[in-house]
Amino acid sequence: MRAVVIGVDPDAKKHGTAVYVDGKLTELKMRNTLELVDEINHLGDMALVSIEDVMANQFVYTRNQKASKAAQSKVAMHIGRCQQAQVELMRWLDWYEIPYVLHKPQRGNWAKNKAQFEKVTGWAGRSNEDTRSAAYFGFLAI
């Protein structure tokens, strides 16, 4: 196991990120791609990045099939932006030879379940759905 695991929930504006040091959750933060890559690059060989693989979403969500065309388009564009953000993050990580693992999106992650997130991680600070999701995928890599 690497000393530092960084969980990432890719997003178009800022990624939800979670930092685990020696298996303990130490930080939740929203970061843009360059901030994130710069911080990870300074960790050298100690870091592993654990990313929610939003590229695995190559389908139309069932719940959106009954929505209007405008609503379907909005969801599709948001997913596409998140997928592009993941691609760009992976390009930077590849450029700097920073190791990463991808995890398929999963139901039951901590994004919407703050109580479970806090119980498992012991985190008592501020969090949002994106940082809790990042913490979940970081936890999977530990």
Helices and strands as residue ranges (DSSP letters): E 4-9, E 15-21, E 24-31, H 33-43, G 44-46, E 47-52, G 54-56, G 62-64, H 69-95, E 100-103, G 110-112, H 114-121, H 129-141
